[in-house]
Amino acid sequence: MGARVVVLDYGFGNVRSATRALERVGAEVTLTADRTAAQDADGLVVPGVGAFGACIAGLRKVRGHEVIGRRIAGGRPVLGICVGMQILFDAGVEHGERAEGMGEWAGTVERLDAPVVPHMGWAPVEVPEGSRLFAGVENERFYFVHSYAAQNFTQGHDSFADPRFRPPLVTWAHAGTPIRGTRFVAAVEDGPLAATQFHPEKSGDAGARLLENWVRTLG
């Protein structure tokens, strides 16, 4: 019997493709907005597409933010994908409008400063040493499609960091050219909370291996 995973169905996200991708790597997947099921599952996946503000509003409408918060507090795994990652930060600014996020990580999601936006297609990532999520796919490319991203990550990596806690592992990627472009957060691993800006469910064999790595942590 595979790990029990809930893909949170709150109206935003590639829920069908995420469900199929997780099933292919051996997870027993339920697509639902039911809070009890989401709380009790071995793992919770929070996909997201579209605008930051609309996604966080949709999440709050089904009280998904409460489930995510409880799971993190209890050390129970959560995986955010694309805008499902972005809403974990303090806030997002789109078209001059600021929307408050969940505040699990400090920082604001902002528009990419790159020659071509949206940033769409396959791109390499800079994986930190010790990553479990990227084990075996550290040198692979992943599929991105986004116009906004977190472009700084200082939490746990600055002079205010508490040495008693392990800092989050941050994976980076680049939009644009080396001369003109933006470095942005591609993934974060932070205890029970992990997230990717790219779409693992659209990233071929590399994405499947990453999802398999995550599912393996649930047992």
ChimeraX commands (.cxc) that place a marker at each C-alpha (Angstrom):
marker #1 position 0.00,0.00,0.00 radius 0.5
marker #1 position 1.46,3.35,-1.07 radius 0.5
marker #1 position 1.70,6.52,0.94 radius 0.5
marker #1 position -1.65,8.33,1.25 radius 0.5
marker #1 position -1.43,11.72,-0.46 radius 0.5
marker #1 position -4.10,14.39,-0.77 radius 0.5
marker #1 position -3.89,16.86,-3.65 radius 0.5
marker #1 position -5.77,19.89,-2.36 radius 0.5
marker #1 position -8.56,20.79,-4.78 radius 0.5
marker #1 position -9.29,24.45,-4.03 radius 0.5
marker #1 position -9.96,25.65,-7.57 radius 0.5
marker #1 position -6.43,26.59,-8.65 radius 0.5
marker #1 position -3.81,24.24,-9.97 radius 0.5
marker #1 position -3.00,21.44,-12.39 radius 0.5
marker #1 position -4.71,19.00,-10.05 radius 0.5
marker #1 position -5.32,16.21,-12.55 radius 0.5
marker #1 position -1.77,16.11,-13.88 radius 0.5
marker #1 position -0.37,16.32,-10.35 radius 0.5
marker #1 position -2.63,13.45,-9.27 radius 0.5
marker #1 position -1.57,11.25,-12.19 radius 0.5
marker #1 position 2.13,12.02,-11.66 radius 0.5
marker #1 position 1.93,11.08,-7.98 radius 0.5
marker #1 position 0.03,7.89,-8.75 radius 0.5
marker #1 position 2.71,6.89,-11.24 radius 0.5
marker #1 position 5.36,7.00,-8.51 radius 0.5
marker #1 position 3.33,4.79,-6.20 radius 0.5
marker #1 position 1.27,7.15,-4.07 radius 0.5
marker #1 position -2.36,6.48,-3.19 radius 0.5
marker #1 position -3.86,9.84,-4.17 radius 0.5
marker #1 position -7.11,11.55,-3.26 radius 0.5
marker #1 position -8.16,14.80,-4.94 radius 0.5
marker #1 position -10.28,16.72,-2.45 radius 0.5
marker #1 position -10.85,19.94,-0.51 radius 0.5
marker #1 position -11.99,18.02,2.56 radius 0.5
marker #1 position -10.06,19.35,5.55 radius 0.5
marker #1 position -10.15,16.12,7.54 radius 0.5
marker #1 position -8.77,14.09,4.65 radius 0.5
marker #1 position -6.09,16.73,4.00 radius 0.5
marker #1 position -5.13,16.76,7.67 radius 0.5
marker #1 position -4.97,12.98,8.03 radius 0.5
marker #1 position -3.06,12.12,4.83 radius 0.5
marker #1 position 0.59,11.10,4.94 radius 0.5
marker #1 position 1.38,13.96,2.57 radius 0.5
marker #1 position -0.44,17.06,1.30 radius 0.5
marker #1 position 0.23,18.58,-2.13 radius 0.5
marker #1 position -0.83,22.18,-2.77 radius 0.5
marker #1 position -0.68,23.01,-6.49 radius 0.5
marker #1 position -1.36,26.48,-7.80 radius 0.5
marker #1 position -1.64,28.39,-11.08 radius 0.5
marker #1 position -2.77,31.91,-11.92 radius 0.5
marker #1 position -2.58,35.04,-9.79 radius 0.5
marker #1 position -1.14,35.02,-6.27 radius 0.5
marker #1 position -4.10,36.92,-4.82 radius 0.5
marker #1 position -6.70,34.66,-6.39 radius 0.5
marker #1 position -4.88,31.53,-5.24 radius 0.5
marker #1 position -4.53,32.62,-1.61 radius 0.5
marker #1 position -8.18,33.72,-1.59 radius 0.5
marker #1 position -9.24,30.33,-2.95 radius 0.5
marker #1 position -7.09,28.55,-0.39 radius 0.5
marker #1 position -8.61,30.54,2.47 radius 0.5
marker #1 position -12.12,29.92,1.17 radius 0.5
marker #1 position -11.69,26.17,1.82 radius 0.5
marker #1 position -9.64,26.93,4.97 radius 0.5
marker #1 position -6.68,25.24,3.37 radius 0.5
marker #1 position -4.29,27.67,5.05 radius 0.5
marker #1 position -5.42,26.30,8.42 radius 0.5
marker #1 position -4.75,22.71,7.35 radius 0.5
marker #1 position -1.31,23.63,6.01 radius 0.5
marker #1 position -0.45,25.46,9.22 radius 0.5
marker #1 position -1.55,22.56,11.40 radius 0.5
marker #1 position 0.35,20.04,9.32 radius 0.5
marker #1 position 3.56,22.07,9.46 radius 0.5
marker #1 position 3.20,22.57,13.22 radius 0.5
marker #1 position 2.80,18.82,13.62 radius 0.5
marker #1 position 5.75,17.97,11.38 radius 0.5
marker #1 position 3.52,16.45,8.68 radius 0.5
marker #1 position 4.78,16.85,5.09 radius 0.5
marker #1 position 3.41,19.48,2.70 radius 0.5
marker #1 position 4.56,20.07,-0.90 radius 0.5
marker #1 position 3.67,23.31,-2.70 radius 0.5
marker #1 position 3.91,23.58,-6.50 radius 0.5
marker #1 position 4.27,26.78,-8.57 radius 0.5
marker #1 position 1.88,29.38,-7.09 radius 0.5
marker #1 position 1.33,26.81,-4.34 radius 0.5
marker #1 position 4.92,27.63,-3.41 radius 0.5
marker #1 position 4.58,31.39,-3.83 radius 0.5
marker #1 position 1.68,31.71,-1.39 radius 0.5
marker #1 position 3.89,30.30,1.38 radius 0.5
marker #1 position 5.84,33.59,1.40 radius 0.5
marker #1 position 4.82,36.77,3.23 radius 0.5
marker #1 position 3.16,38.41,0.25 radius 0.5
marker #1 position 2.87,38.72,-3.51 radius 0.5
marker #1 position 2.76,41.91,-5.59 radius 0.5
marker #1 position 1.10,41.72,-9.00 radius 0.5
marker #1 position 0.13,44.76,-11.11 radius 0.5
marker #1 position 0.78,47.01,-8.12 radius 0.5
marker #1 position -1.59,45.08,-5.88 radius 0.5
marker #1 position -0.21,43.42,-2.74 radius 0.5
marker #1 position -1.79,40.24,-1.39 radius 0.5
marker #1 position -0.83,38.72,1.94 radius 0.5
marker #1 position 0.48,35.16,1.83 radius 0.5
marker #1 position 0.83,32.55,4.56 radius 0.5
marker #1 position 4.09,33.95,5.92 radius 0.5
marker #1 position 5.82,30.59,6.38 radius 0.5
marker #1 position 8.87,32.17,4.73 radius 0.5
marker #1 position 9.95,35.79,4.78 radius 0.5
marker #1 position 9.93,37.59,1.47 radius 0.5
marker #1 position 7.73,38.98,-1.30 radius 0.5
marker #1 position 6.93,37.36,-4.63 radius 0.5
marker #1 position 7.47,39.89,-7.42 radius 0.5
marker #1 position 7.57,40.08,-11.22 radius 0.5
marker #1 position 10.71,38.71,-12.84 radius 0.5
marker #1 position 13.08,41.26,-14.37 radius 0.5
marker #1 position 14.07,39.32,-17.47 radius 0.5
marker #1 position 14.10,39.98,-21.24 radius 0.5
marker #1 position 11.25,37.53,-21.80 radius 0.5
marker #1 position 8.38,37.14,-19.34 radius 0.5
marker #1 position 6.78,34.73,-18.65 radius 0.5
marker #1 position 9.78,32.52,-18.01 radius 0.5
marker #1 position 8.67,29.39,-19.83 radius 0.5
marker #1 position 10.47,26.17,-20.64 radius 0.5
marker #1 position 13.19,23.89,-19.34 radius 0.5
marker #1 position 15.94,25.27,-17.12 radius 0.5
marker #1 position 18.74,23.93,-14.92 radius 0.5
marker #1 position 18.74,24.50,-11.17 radius 0.5
marker #1 position 21.43,25.11,-8.54 radius 0.5
marker #1 position 20.87,22.46,-5.88 radius 0.5
marker #1 position 22.41,22.83,-2.39 radius 0.5
marker #1 position 24.41,20.04,-0.83 radius 0.5
marker #1 position 22.31,17.67,1.26 radius 0.5
marker #1 position 19.08,17.97,-0.73 radius 0.5
marker #1 position 16.80,14.94,-0.39 radius 0.5
marker #1 position 14.22,16.27,-2.82 radius 0.5
marker #1 position 16.71,16.46,-5.71 radius 0.5
marker #1 position 18.63,13.27,-4.92 radius 0.5
marker #1 position 19.68,11.75,-8.25 radius 0.5
marker #1 position 18.43,14.70,-10.35 radius 0.5
marker #1 position 20.73,17.48,-9.16 radius 0.5
marker #1 position 21.99,18.14,-12.70 radius 0.5
marker #1 position 18.69,17.83,-14.54 radius 0.5
marker #1 position 16.45,20.47,-16.08 radius 0.5
marker #1 position 12.90,21.19,-14.91 radius 0.5
marker #1 position 9.90,22.79,-16.55 radius 0.5
marker #1 position 8.98,26.35,-15.53 radius 0.5
marker #1 position 6.10,28.60,-16.58 radius 0.5
marker #1 position 5.76,31.75,-14.45 radius 0.5
marker #1 position 6.08,35.53,-14.47 radius 0.5
marker #1 position 6.59,36.00,-10.72 radius 0.5
marker #1 position 8.92,34.47,-8.15 radius 0.5
marker #1 position 10.63,35.00,-4.82 radius 0.5
marker #1 position 14.02,36.50,-5.66 radius 0.5
marker #1 position 15.56,36.56,-2.20 radius 0.5
marker #1 position 15.69,34.04,0.62 radius 0.5
marker #1 position 17.46,35.12,3.80 radius 0.5
marker #1 position 15.45,33.20,6.41 radius 0.5
marker #1 position 17.83,30.99,8.35 radius 0.5
marker #1 position 20.78,32.27,6.32 radius 0.5
marker #1 position 21.40,35.67,7.91 radius 0.5
marker #1 position 22.92,37.00,11.13 radius 0.5
marker #1 position 19.57,36.60,12.92 radius 0.5
marker #1 position 19.39,32.85,12.28 radius 0.5
marker #1 position 19.01,30.65,15.35 radius 0.5
marker #1 position 21.91,28.16,15.28 radius 0.5
marker #1 position 19.73,25.57,17.04 radius 0.5
marker #1 position 17.65,25.15,13.88 radius 0.5
marker #1 position 18.76,23.80,10.52 radius 0.5
marker #1 position 18.31,26.51,7.87 radius 0.5
marker #1 position 16.09,25.74,4.88 radius 0.5
marker #1 position 17.80,24.28,1.82 radius 0.5
marker #1 position 17.23,26.65,-1.10 radius 0.5
marker #1 position 17.55,25.69,-4.77 radius 0.5
marker #1 position 17.98,28.52,-7.27 radius 0.5
marker #1 position 17.34,29.03,-10.99 radius 0.5
marker #1 position 17.86,31.86,-13.48 radius 0.5
marker #1 position 15.47,33.59,-15.87 radius 0.5
marker #1 position 17.02,35.44,-18.80 radius 0.5
marker #1 position 20.67,35.68,-19.82 radius 0.5
marker #1 position 23.79,35.89,-17.63 radius 0.5
marker #1 position 24.04,39.57,-18.60 radius 0.5
marker #1 position 20.40,40.46,-18.09 radius 0.5
marker #1 position 18.19,38.29,-16.00 radius 0.5
marker #1 position 17.03,37.37,-12.54 radius 0.5
marker #1 position 18.06,34.68,-10.09 radius 0.5
marker #1 position 15.05,33.31,-8.26 radius 0.5
marker #1 position 14.06,30.64,-5.76 radius 0.5
marker #1 position 13.32,27.39,-7.61 radius 0.5
marker #1 position 12.66,25.18,-4.58 radius 0.5
marker #1 position 12.83,25.13,-0.78 radius 0.5
marker #1 position 13.20,22.23,1.65 radius 0.5
marker #1 position 12.34,23.26,5.20 radius 0.5
marker #1 position 11.62,20.35,7.52 radius 0.5
marker #1 position 8.13,19.03,6.70 radius 0.5
marker #1 position 7.53,21.88,4.24 radius 0.5
marker #1 position 8.87,21.65,0.68 radius 0.5
marker #1 position 7.96,23.52,-2.47 radius 0.5
marker #1 position 8.97,23.98,-6.10 radius 0.5
marker #1 position 8.48,26.94,-8.43 radius 0.5
marker #1 position 8.68,24.59,-11.42 radius 0.5
marker #1 position 6.15,21.91,-12.28 radius 0.5
marker #1 position 7.51,18.47,-11.39 radius 0.5
marker #1 position 4.41,16.87,-12.91 radius 0.5
marker #1 position 5.42,18.39,-16.28 radius 0.5
marker #1 position 9.16,17.76,-15.91 radius 0.5
marker #1 position 9.43,14.28,-17.40 radius 0.5
marker #1 position 11.64,11.68,-15.77 radius 0.5
marker #1 position 13.43,14.24,-13.59 radius 0.5
marker #1 position 10.14,15.51,-12.17 radius 0.5
marker #1 position 8.93,11.96,-11.58 radius 0.5
marker #1 position 12.11,11.16,-9.65 radius 0.5
marker #1 position 11.70,14.31,-7.54 radius 0.5
marker #1 position 8.10,13.38,-6.70 radius 0.5
marker #1 position 9.20,9.83,-5.91 radius 0.5
marker #1 position 11.87,11.22,-3.58 radius 0.5
marker #1 position 9.21,13.24,-1.77 radius 0.5
marker #1 position 6.76,10.33,-1.56 radius 0.5
marker #1 position 9.50,8.15,-0.08 radius 0.5
marker #1 position 9.86,10.58,2.84 radius 0.5
marker #1 position 6.21,9.99,3.78 radius 0.5
marker #1 position 6.63,6.41,4.89 radius 0.5
marker link #1:1,2 radius 0.2
marker link #1:2,3 radius 0.2
marker link #1:3,4 radius 0.2
marker link #1:4,5 radius 0.2
marker link #1:5,6 radius 0.2
marker link #1:6,7 radius 0.2
marker link #1:7,8 radius 0.2
marker link #1:8,9 radius 0.2
marker link #1:9,10 radius 0.2
marker link #1:10,11 radius 0.2
marker link #1:11,12 radius 0.2
marker link #1:12,13 radius 0.2
marker link #1:13,14 radius 0.2
marker link #1:14,15 radius 0.2
marker link #1:15,16 radius 0.2
marker link #1:16,17 radius 0.2
marker link #1:17,18 radius 0.2
marker link #1:18,19 radius 0.2
marker link #1:19,20 radius 0.2
marker link #1:20,21 radius 0.2
marker link #1:21,22 radius 0.2
marker link #1:22,23 radius 0.2
marker link #1:23,24 radius 0.2
marker link #1:24,25 radius 0.2
marker link #1:25,26 radius 0.2
marker link #1:26,27 radius 0.2
marker link #1:27,28 radius 0.2
marker link #1:28,29 radius 0.2
marker link #1:29,30 radius 0.2
marker link #1:30,31 radius 0.2
marker link #1:31,32 radius 0.2
marker link #1:32,33 radius 0.2
marker link #1:33,34 radius 0.2
marker link #1:34,35 radius 0.2
marker link #1:35,36 radius 0.2
marker link #1:36,37 radius 0.2
marker link #1:37,38 radius 0.2
marker link #1:38,39 radius 0.2
marker link #1:39,40 radius 0.2
marker link #1:40,41 radius 0.2
marker link #1:41,42 radius 0.2
marker link #1:42,43 radius 0.2
marker link #1:43,44 radius 0.2
marker link #1:44,45 radius 0.2
marker link #1:45,46 radius 0.2
marker link #1:46,47 radius 0.2
marker link #1:47,48 radius 0.2
marker link #1:48,49 radius 0.2
marker link #1:49,50 radius 0.2
marker link #1:50,51 radius 0.2
marker link #1:51,52 radius 0.2
marker link #1:52,53 radius 0.2
marker link #1:53,54 radius 0.2
marker link #1:54,55 radius 0.2
marker link #1:55,56 radius 0.2
marker link #1:56,57 radius 0.2
marker link #1:57,58 radius 0.2
marker link #1:58,59 radius 0.2
marker link #1:59,60 radius 0.2
marker link #1:60,61 radius 0.2
marker link #1:61,62 radius 0.2
marker link #1:62,63 radius 0.2
marker link #1:63,64 radius 0.2
marker link #1:64,65 radius 0.2
marker link #1:65,66 radius 0.2
marker link #1:66,67 radius 0.2
marker link #1:67,68 radius 0.2
marker link #1:68,69 radius 0.2
marker link #1:69,70 radius 0.2
marker link #1:70,71 radius 0.2
marker link #1:71,72 radius 0.2
marker link #1:72,73 radius 0.2
marker link #1:73,74 radius 0.2
marker link #1:74,75 radius 0.2
marker link #1:75,76 radius 0.2
marker link #1:76,77 radius 0.2
marker link #1:77,78 radius 0.2
marker link #1:78,79 radius 0.2
marker link #1:79,80 radius 0.2
marker link #1:80,81 radius 0.2
marker link #1:81,82 radius 0.2
marker link #1:82,83 radius 0.2
marker link #1:83,84 radius 0.2
marker link #1:84,85 radius 0.2
marker link #1:85,86 radius 0.2
marker link #1:86,87 radius 0.2
marker link #1:87,88 radius 0.2
marker link #1:88,89 radius 0.2
marker link #1:89,90 radius 0.2
marker link #1:90,91 radius 0.2
marker link #1:91,92 radius 0.2
marker link #1:92,93 radius 0.2
marker link #1:93,94 radius 0.2
marker link #1:94,95 radius 0.2
marker link #1:95,96 radius 0.2
marker link #1:96,97 radius 0.2
marker link #1:97,98 radius 0.2
marker link #1:98,99 radius 0.2
marker link #1:99,100 radius 0.2
marker link #1:100,101 radius 0.2
marker link #1:101,102 radius 0.2
marker link #1:102,103 radius 0.2
marker link #1:103,104 radius 0.2
marker link #1:104,105 radius 0.2
marker link #1:105,106 radius 0.2
marker link #1:106,107 radius 0.2
marker link #1:107,108 radius 0.2
marker link #1:108,109 radius 0.2
marker link #1:109,110 radius 0.2
marker link #1:110,111 radius 0.2
marker link #1:111,112 radius 0.2
marker link #1:112,113 radius 0.2
marker link #1:113,114 radius 0.2
marker link #1:114,115 radius 0.2
marker link #1:115,116 radius 0.2
marker link #1:116,117 radius 0.2
marker link #1:117,118 radius 0.2
marker link #1:118,119 radius 0.2
marker link #1:119,120 radius 0.2
marker link #1:120,121 radius 0.2
marker link #1:121,122 radius 0.2
marker link #1:122,123 radius 0.2
marker link #1:123,124 radius 0.2
marker link #1:124,125 radius 0.2
marker link #1:125,126 radius 0.2
marker link #1:126,127 radius 0.2
marker link #1:127,128 radius 0.2
marker link #1:128,129 radius 0.2
marker link #1:129,130 radius 0.2
marker link #1:130,131 radius 0.2
marker link #1:131,132 radius 0.2
marker link #1:132,133 radius 0.2
marker link #1:133,134 radius 0.2
marker link #1:134,135 radius 0.2
marker link #1:135,136 radius 0.2
marker link #1:136,137 radius 0.2
marker link #1:137,138 radius 0.2
marker link #1:138,139 radius 0.2
marker link #1:139,140 radius 0.2
marker link #1:140,141 radius 0.2
marker link #1:141,142 radius 0.2
marker link #1:142,143 radius 0.2
marker link #1:143,144 radius 0.2
marker link #1:144,145 radius 0.2
marker link #1:145,146 radius 0.2
marker link #1:146,147 radius 0.2
marker link #1:147,148 radius 0.2
marker link #1:148,149 radius 0.2
marker link #1:149,150 radius 0.2
marker link #1:150,151 radius 0.2
marker link #1:151,152 radius 0.2
marker link #1:152,153 radius 0.2
marker link #1:153,154 radius 0.2
marker link #1:154,155 radius 0.2
marker link #1:155,156 radius 0.2
marker link #1:156,157 radius 0.2
marker link #1:157,158 radius 0.2
marker link #1:158,159 radius 0.2
marker link #1:159,160 radius 0.2
marker link #1:160,161 radius 0.2
marker link #1:161,162 radius 0.2
marker link #1:162,163 radius 0.2
marker link #1:163,164 radius 0.2
marker link #1:164,165 radius 0.2
marker link #1:165,166 radius 0.2
marker link #1:166,167 radius 0.2
marker link #1:167,168 radius 0.2
marker link #1:168,169 radius 0.2
marker link #1:169,170 radius 0.2
marker link #1:170,171 radius 0.2
marker link #1:171,172 radius 0.2
marker link #1:172,173 radius 0.2
marker link #1:173,174 radius 0.2
marker link #1:174,175 radius 0.2
marker link #1:175,176 radius 0.2
marker link #1:176,177 radius 0.2
marker link #1:177,178 radius 0.2
marker link #1:178,179 radius 0.2
marker link #1:179,180 radius 0.2
marker link #1:180,181 radius 0.2
marker link #1:181,182 radius 0.2
marker link #1:182,183 radius 0.2
marker link #1:183,184 radius 0.2
marker link #1:184,185 radius 0.2
marker link #1:185,186 radius 0.2
marker link #1:186,187 radius 0.2
marker link #1:187,188 radius 0.2
marker link #1:188,189 radius 0.2
marker link #1:189,190 radius 0.2
marker link #1:190,191 radius 0.2
marker link #1:191,192 radius 0.2
marker link #1:192,193 radius 0.2
marker link #1:193,194 radius 0.2
marker link #1:194,195 radius 0.2
marker link #1:195,196 radius 0.2
marker link #1:196,197 radius 0.2
marker link #1:197,198 radius 0.2
marker link #1:198,199 radius 0.2
marker link #1:199,200 radius 0.2
marker link #1:200,201 radius 0.2
marker link #1:201,202 radius 0.2
marker link #1:202,203 radius 0.2
marker link #1:203,204 radius 0.2
marker link #1:204,205 radius 0.2
marker link #1:205,206 radius 0.2
marker link #1:206,207 radius 0.2
marker link #1:207,208 radius 0.2
marker link #1:208,209 radius 0.2
marker link #1:209,210 radius 0.2
marker link #1:210,211 radius 0.2
marker link #1:211,212 radius 0.2
marker link #1:212,213 radius 0.2
marker link #1:213,214 radius 0.2
marker link #1:214,215 radius 0.2
marker link #1:215,216 radius 0.2
marker link #1:216,217 radius 0.2
marker link #1:217,218 radius 0.2
marker link #1:218,219 radius 0.2
view
